[in-house]
Amino acid sequence: MSFSSRTLESFKNQAVRAILWAAVFAWAVTSIIDVSVELMPSWRPMLFTAIFLFLYVFSKVYPEQQRVTLRWTYAATLLLAVWYILYSLFGAVDVQAILFHLNYDVGSEAVQDQAFKQSLVAIIPFVLVMISWWQLAGMSRGMAFLNRCLPVALLALNPLTWLGASSALASAAPPPMDLSLAFKDPETDVVPSGPTKNLLHIFVESAELTFWDEERFGDVARPLKNLSAKAWSAENVEQVDLTGWTLAGHVASTCGVPLLSLGVIHRNSFDLVDEIVPGAECLGDILERNGYTNVFLKGASLDFAGTRGFAANHGYQRLLGFDELHDRFPGRVNHWGLHDEDMLQVAYEQISELEMQGAPYSLMLTTLGGHAPTGLISPSCEALPLVTRQPNDTLKAFACTNWLVERFVDRLERDGLLENTVVVIQSDHLAMRNEVYGDLQASDRRNMFMVLGTEHRDTVSKPASTIDLFPTILAAVGFSIPDRRAGLGVDLRSNMPTLVEKLGTDDINRAIAQADELRDRVWGLDRQLH
């Protein structure tokens, strides 16, 4: 073969390589962007073509073999992959929530397996990016130039970079408010204003008010809307930092504070593994002090993420979760725990028993059905028309649990078990990444909250957060609250301004990030340090 023939053959081989690896790179990057911003279907081929042509053109700029260093490019790629995996699993990346769960417990083996499999799927396009870039980067001077620019570009595009920068700036600036000064300790001031009522408190997993938008989500929330027609409700309950996962939603709604993180240093210095915010006076503590029998129900294991440490140390005498109940429902489990329909049956039996005892009681129940990424559908819902007509598993699961909750409340009322009972129904937090996350993100997202069993039937629109639900629930049950404030919250039926009204969400989040004195107080560290 002549020199010119070998040169031509080499040129052809390099062109084929450039086409192949540019196509692989373009496909992988398009997949990553598609998941990150949920591209319109028509945009995907256009984005793929643009990336492919861009790389192919640069592979022809001075097409000489180059020596390149990939370690910085790969390091920046892997850092972006960390964000992408977290975003794929949870949606909005909440570093504090992730660290909290790692400090305690990350769930059952089935949950861990599911997260591991999702992570493996999420990392595949990044592996392809690194392999294809290894093939492309040294192909020409143009590609070598891109390789020098790529680490900076990846860092600039990585949300973790901006999250770290914004956290650093927030911690450097003075807080807009010292939350310890806004904190109202309810330990001695909150007392019954007269006869109090029983409390049935239902946290509906991820069932945010956004799902009530029928243009986006159809009739998935119709059962909850039916209940709201007989309820007092709040329609402007935002989500502030450190309230965005189930236990944090419990703490915010029943203690009036965000679940302020201890951090690694404090966890290693103090023996608080079995207690969650032991220095806070919460709803269960107040009810127990006033003679209530308190029951805590959840279909998942209570050892997950500190749940048992919260309930057992805040006035709940009877704790029932997966470990206590799964033998009763053999073969009827999902990867998170027990089905909602079975937990609601347990709740009905508990309420029937508590009613016979005659003493005041509260029962807190947390459902699982709406849990990301695709929800958990109870067996009795599989043929239900409300469920079968939903377009995906996520909405099927929400429709199922919503229907089960409505049927449960109606059954209790029909059987005369709610005559002296306030029923609170709320979302524990905004939904994490699921099959309709794009539609949720395109909406003005709010938490769901309603109260049945009082004389009120109106809807309040004042800006609030879940920390305001604590004094609101206390007042609904029949407790007197000085200044209508408890914890950091305000009774939403009062004219008192909430922190959201005073500061706005962004400034509240800045204050939460620097609430060291309040953190020490609710975790009992101030007493241990002195």
MILO-849062 format. One record per residue (C-alpha): residue in three letters; z, y, x. Coordinates in steps of 0.02 Angstrom, whole numbers, padded with zeros to 5 digits, always signed. Example, Ala and Ser with C-alpha at 12.3 -4.5 7.8 and 13.67 -1.06 7.14 Angstrom:
// MILO-849062
ALA+00390-00225+00615 SER+00357-00053+00684 
END
This chain:
// MILO-849062
MET+00000+00000+00000 SER-00050+00171+00072 PHE+00073+00313+00099 SER+00003+00410-00048 SER+00017+00256-00159 ARG+00198+00230-00109 THR+00234+00414-00141 LEU+00153+00405-00313 GLU+00249+00245-00355 SER+00413+00325-00299 PHE+00375+00478-00404 LYS+00342+00369-00556 ASN+00502+00270-00530 GLN+00603+00430-00515 ALA+00522+00500-00672 VAL+00566+00342-00767 ARG+00744+00350-00701 ALA+00758+00533-00750 ILE+00695+00497-00926 LEU+00810+00348-00948 TRP+00971+00426-00885 ALA+00937+00596-00962 ALA+00917+00506-01130 VAL+01081+00412-01104 PHE+01172+00572-01055 ALA+01098+00668-01201 TRP+01147+00532-01325 ALA+01326+00522-01259 VAL+01352+00711-01259 THR+01276+00726-01433 SER+01397+00592-01494 ILE+01546+00684-01419 ILE+01494+00851-01494 ASP+01458+00769-01662 VAL+01634+00699-01675 SER+01711+00862-01611 VAL+01625+00982-01731 GLU+01546+00864-01860 LEU+01365+00916-01842 MET+01248+00923-01989 PRO+01136+00767-01981 SER+00980+00872-01953 TRP+01057+00953-01799 ARG+01088+00791-01704 PRO+00907+00755-01653 MET+00882+00938-01609 LEU+01037+00940-01498 PHE+00988+00775-01417 THR+00812+00841-01381 ALA+00878+01005-01309 ILE+00999+00918-01190 PHE+00868+00790-01139 LEU+00733+00919-01101 PHE+00858+01030-01008 LEU+00908+00888-00892 TYR+00731+00826-00870 VAL+00670+00999-00819 PHE+00812+01019-00694 SER+00774+00848-00621 LYS+00603+00918-00573 VAL+00672+01073-00484 TYR+00644+01032-00300 PRO+00644+00843-00329 GLU+00724+00791-00166 GLN+00867+00667-00150 GLN+01031+00762-00129 ARG+01205+00715-00071 VAL+01329+00766-00207 THR+01517+00756-00233 LEU+01565+00693-00405 ARG+01755+00689-00397 TRP+01780+00862-00473 THR+01650+00830-00607 TYR+01732+00664-00650 ALA+01907+00740-00650 ALA+01852+00875-00773 THR+01762+00745-00878 LEU+01916+00635-00889 LEU+02024+00783-00938 LEU+01902+00822-01078 ALA+01907+00637-01126 VAL+02097+00650-01146 TRP+02075+00791-01272 TYR+01934+00699-01360 ILE+02037+00539-01381 LEU+02184+00636-01452 TYR+02069+00733-01567 SER+01983+00572-01624 LEU+02153+00497-01666 PHE+02243+00645-01743 GLY+02126+00791-01774 ALA+02217+00947-01715 VAL+02299+00905-01548 ASP+02487+00932-01563 VAL+02557+00900-01389 GLN+02738+00918-01447 ALA+02712+00786-01583 ILE+02634+00666-01458 LEU+02776+00690-01333 PHE+02905+00667-01471 HIS+02831+00499-01523 LEU+02820+00441-01342 ASN+03004+00487-01321 TYR+03054+00375-01465 ASP+02937+00242-01532 VAL+02749+00235-01557 GLY+02753+00110-01699 SER+02719-00072-01734 GLU+02604-00180-01628 ALA+02472-00168-01764 VAL+02478+00022-01758 GLN+02470+00020-01568 ASP+02324-00101-01572 GLN+02229+00010-01694 ALA+02260+00164-01586 PHE+02207+00067-01430 LYS+02045+00010-01512 GLN+02007+00186-01574 SER+02038+00252-01398 LEU+01920+00123-01322 VAL+01783+00173-01444 ALA+01815+00357-01407 ILE+01803+00334-01218 ILE+01633+00244-01224 PRO+01525+00402-01226 PHE+01624+00474-01079 VAL+01593+00316-00978 LEU+01408+00334-01015 VAL+01414+00518-00966 MET+01490+00475-00797 ILE+01370+00331-00762 SER+01216+00432-00811 TRP+01274+00584-00714 TRP+01301+00474-00561 GLN+01117+00427-00575 LEU+01055+00604-00611 ALA+01162+00720-00504 GLY+01079+00684-00336 MET+00902+00672-00402 SER+00851+00851-00361 ARG+00915+01017-00299 GLY+00918+01076-00479 MET+01031+00933-00532 ALA+01142+00960-00379 PHE+01162+01142-00432 LEU+01211+01087-00608 ASN+01337+00966-00533 ARG+01422+01111-00443 CYS+01432+01210-00605 LEU+01482+01068-00720 PRO+01670+01055-00678 VAL+01698+01239-00717 ALA+01597+01224-00878 LEU+01694+01070-00933 LEU+01861+01154-00900 ALA+01805+01309-00995 LEU+01749+01203-01144 ASN+01904+01093-01146 PRO+02026+01144-01285 LEU+02169+01078-01179 THR+02131+01215-01052 TRP+02147+01349-01185 LEU+02298+01264-01261 GLY+02386+01267-01093 ALA+02335+01446-01059 SER+02391+01506-01231 SER+02558+01414-01212 ALA+02586+01495-01042 LEU+02545+01668-01111 ALA+02656+01640-01263 SER+02804+01586-01157 ALA+02781+01735-01041 ALA+02785+01862-01184 PRO+02947+01903-01275 PRO+02966+01810-01440 PRO+02931+01911-01598 MET+03100+01854-01666 ASP+03252+01760-01604 LEU+03256+01621-01733 SER+03439+01584-01697 LEU+03478+01754-01776 ALA+03375+01711-01930 PHE+03461+01542-01950 LYS+03582+01528-02097 ASP+03702+01383-02076 PRO+03728+01301-02248 GLU+03876+01195-02196 THR+04013+01293-02283 ASP+03922+01415-02397 VAL+03817+01298-02505 VAL+03920+01234-02652 PRO+03879+01174-02828 SER+03852+01318-02950 GLY+03900+01204-03094 PRO+03849+01028-03144 THR+03718+00964-03021 LYS+03574+00845-03052 ASN+03516+00686-02968 LEU+03369+00703-02848 LEU+03213+00597-02831 HIS+03118+00662-02680 ILE+02943+00590-02652 PHE+02847+00630-02493 VAL+02666+00583-02525 GLU+02589+00548-02355 SER+02465+00684-02303 ALA+02429+00730-02486 GLU+02400+00914-02452 LEU+02357+01034-02592 THR+02182+01051-02519 PHE+02136+00886-02603 TRP+02153+00972-02772 ASP+01986+01060-02743 GLU+01873+00960-02859 GLU+01713+01035-02789 ARG+01750+00954-02621 PHE+01856+00803-02668 GLY+01817+00763-02849 ASP+01957+00696-02958 VAL+02057+00613-02818 ALA+02210+00724-02856 ARG+02198+00715-03045 PRO+02358+00610-03065 LEU+02460+00739-02967 LYS+02381+00878-03067 ASN+02438+00791-03225 LEU+02617+00792-03160 SER+02604+00974-03105 ALA+02569+01026-03284 LYS+02752+00987-03320 ALA+02819+01058-03155 TRP+02864+01214-03059 SER+02755+01223-02903 ALA+02718+01322-02746 GLU+02536+01341-02696 ASN+02545+01437-02531 VAL+02649+01324-02418 GLU+02577+01333-02243 GLN+02608+01219-02095 VAL+02694+01297-01945 ASP+02717+01217-01775 LEU+02830+01066-01755 THR+02820+01021-01940 GLY+02654+00927-01935 TRP+02701+00743-01934 THR+02805+00638-02053 LEU+02978+00652-01976 ALA+02948+00835-01935 GLY+02900+00861-02117 HIS+03062+00778-02169 VAL+03165+00887-02053 ALA+03078+01048-02105 SER+03090+01011-02292 THR+03270+00948-02292 CYS+03350+01042-02147 GLY+03255+01206-02150 VAL+03205+01202-01966 PRO+03056+01139-01867 LEU+03086+00980-01767 LEU+03117+01074-01606 SER+03082+00964-01457 LEU+03217+00916-01334 GLY+03095+00885-01193 VAL+03111+00756-01054 ILE+03248+00846-00958 HIS+03367+00859-01105 ARG+03330+00681-01160 ASN+03382+00619-00989 SER+03538+00727-00988 PHE+03612+00689-01158 ASP+03643+00530-01254 LEU+03550+00580-01413 VAL+03427+00437-01428 ASP+03501+00377-01594 GLU+03521+00548-01674 ILE+03394+00676-01734 VAL+03449+00859-01744 PRO+03633+00809-01760 GLY+03688+00991-01759 ALA+03591+01035-01915 GLU+03667+01027-02089 CYS+03532+00948-02196 LEU+03504+00905-02378 GLY+03576+00729-02362 ASP+03733+00796-02276 ILE+03765+00921-02416 LEU+03735+00794-02553 GLU+03847+00664-02470 ARG+03985+00792-02452 ASN+03973+00823-02639 GLY+03990+00640-02690 TYR+03808+00586-02695 THR+03747+00412-02652 ASN+03594+00440-02544 VAL+03454+00312-02525 PHE+03311+00324-02399 LEU+03153+00220-02430 LYS+02998+00201-02324 GLY+02868+00063-02311 ALA+02854+00078-02122 SER+02987+00026-01998 LEU+03131+00148-01995 ASP+03139+00126-01807 PHE+02972+00215-01789 ALA+02983+00388-01710 GLY+03168+00419-01740 THR+03166+00396-01930 ARG+03323+00288-01935 GLY+03411+00409-01816 PHE+03374+00550-01938 ALA+03420+00465-02101 ALA+03576+00373-02040 ASN+03649+00531-01965 HIS+03611+00647-02109 GLY+03702+00574-02257 TYR+03593+00428-02312 GLN+03706+00279-02340 ARG+03572+00155-02395 LEU+03418+00138-02282 LEU+03276+00025-02334 GLY+03116+00007-02233 PHE+02995-00127-02179 ASP+03122-00226-02078 GLU+03244-00233-02224 LEU+03114-00272-02360 HIS+02964-00365-02290 ASP+03038-00538-02327 ARG+03032-00493-02511 PHE+02844-00464-02506 PRO+02771-00605-02400 GLY+02587-00582-02363 ARG+02584-00409-02444 VAL+02585-00297-02291 ASN+02467-00178-02202 HIS+02465-00128-02019 TRP+02590+00013-02054 GLY+02709-00084-02166 LEU+02729-00116-02353 HIS+02609-00060-02488 ASP+02653+00093-02591 GLU+02656-00004-02754 ASP+02790-00120-02685 MET+02896+00023-02618 LEU+02885+00111-02786 GLN+02946-00047-02870 VAL+03094-00051-02751 ALA+03126+00132-02790 TYR+03124+00097-02977 GLU+03252-00042-02954 GLN+03363+00068-02845 ILE+03360+00209-02973 SER+03400+00089-03114 GLU+03550+00025-03017 LEU+03608+00200-02968 GLU+03596+00261-03148 MET+03711+00120-03203 GLN+03842+00173-03075 GLY+03858+00344-03155 ALA+03888+00440-02993 PRO+03764+00572-02933 TYR+03628+00507-02819 SER+03474+00555-02720 LEU+03330+00444-02671 MET+03202+00497-02540 LEU+03040+00398-02536 THR+02895+00416-02415 THR+02728+00336-02459 LEU+02601+00270-02333 GLY+02437+00265-02429 GLY+02358+00425-02362 HIS+02390+00385-02181 ALA+02247+00421-02061 PRO+02118+00368-02013 THR+02057+00279-02171 GLY+02210+00260-02281 LEU+02297+00107-02352 ILE+02248+00047-02527 SER+02375-00052-02628 PRO+02307-00214-02703 SER+02332-00162-02884 CYS+02215-00014-02858 GLU+02064-00109-02796 ALA+01979-00119-02967 LEU+02047+00045-03036 PRO+01901+00159-03091 LEU+01985+00314-03017 VAL+01986+00224-02850 THR+01820+00130-02851 ARG+01718+00287-02888 GLN+01781+00378-02733 PRO+01649+00388-02594 ASN+01753+00325-02447 ASP+01911+00229-02403 THR+02012+00386-02366 LEU+01987+00458-02540 LYS+02009+00286-02619 ALA+02180+00274-02534 PHE+02233+00448-02591 ALA+02174+00414-02769 CYS+02270+00250-02770 THR+02436+00323-02709 ASN+02420+00474-02823 TRP+02394+00360-02972 LEU+02541+00250-02921 VAL+02655+00402-02906 GLU+02605+00467-03078 ARG+02631+00295-03155 PHE+02800+00280-03068 VAL+02864+00448-03132 ASP+02798+00414-03307 ARG+02884+00244-03308 LEU+03050+00319-03257 GLU+03035+00452-03391 ARG+02984+00327-03524 ASP+03134+00218-03481 GLY+03256+00364-03491 LEU+03297+00366-03305 LEU+03256+00550-03274 GLU+03366+00634-03404 ASN+03478+00715-03273 THR+03362+00709-03124 VAL+03256+00833-03028 VAL+03096+00757-02960 VAL+03021+00838-02805 ILE+02846+00784-02755 GLN+02770+00854-02596 SER+02656+00818-02450 ASP+02749+00781-02289 HIS+02619+00875-02185 LEU+02434+00917-02183 ALA+02319+00768-02162 MET+02270+00713-01988 ARG+02095+00659-01939 ASN+02017+00551-02075 GLU+01849+00523-02158 VAL+01852+00692-02248 TYR+01927+00794-02106 GLY+01776+00908-02095 ASP+01793+00957-02278 LEU+01979+00986-02255 GLN+01951+01095-02102 ALA+01823+01197-02197 SER+01955+01236-02330 ASP+02106+01350-02337 ARG+02232+01213-02306 ARG+02404+01212-02389 ASN+02543+01086-02420 MET+02579+01021-02594 PHE+02749+01050-02677 MET+02808+01031-02856 VAL+02976+01014-02947 LEU+02997+00924-03113 GLY+03156+00919-03217 THR+03199+01104-03221 GLU+03163+01233-03354 HIS+03034+01318-03244 ARG+02847+01285-03270 ASP+02764+01423-03170 THR+02678+01428-03000 VAL+02732+01538-02856 SER+02603+01604-02733 LYS+02712+01688-02602 PRO+02669+01641-02422 ALA+02790+01507-02363 SER+02808+01354-02251 THR+02894+01186-02274 ILE+03055+01256-02199 ASP+03072+01357-02361 LEU+03076+01198-02465 PHE+03254+01156-02407 PRO+03344+01297-02500 THR+03219+01284-02644 ILE+03266+01102-02673 LEU+03452+01139-02658 ALA+03439+01274-02790 ALA+03336+01162-02905 VAL+03469+01025-02898 GLY+03605+01150-02944 PHE+03682+01220-02785 SER+03729+01401-02756 ILE+03650+01472-02598 PRO+03716+01639-02533 ASP+03574+01762-02502 ARG+03457+01624-02564 ARG+03438+01568-02381 ALA+03476+01405-02291 GLY+03421+01356-02117 LEU+03269+01465-02081 GLY+03209+01448-02260 VAL+03214+01551-02418 ASP+03226+01490-02598 LEU+03048+01514-02659 ARG+03108+01558-02833 SER+03195+01712-02763 ASN+03126+01882-02713 MET+03185+01861-02533 PRO+03042+01870-02406 THR+03002+01713-02309 LEU+02973+01709-02121 VAL+02788+01685-02155 GLU+02789+01846-02255 LYS+02888+01939-02121 LEU+02798+01878-01966 GLY+02640+01785-02010 THR+02602+01608-01952 ASP+02548+01651-01775 ASP+02708+01747-01735 ILE+02816+01612-01813 ASN+02734+01485-01700 ARG+02766+01596-01549 ALA+02948+01612-01601 ILE+02963+01423-01625 ALA+02892+01393-01450 GLN+03033+01499-01376 ALA+03176+01452-01492 ASP+03285+01379-01354 GLU+03450+01441-01426 LEU+03412+01372-01599 ARG+03354+01208-01521 ASP+03519+01189-01429 ARG+03612+01225-01590 VAL+03523+01100-01704 TRP+03530+00964-01571 GLY+03714+00997-01538 LEU+03681+01042-01358 ASP+03778+01206-01370 ARG+03937+01108-01406 GLN+03905+00983-01266 LEU+03866+01119-01140 HIS+04030+01208-01178 
END
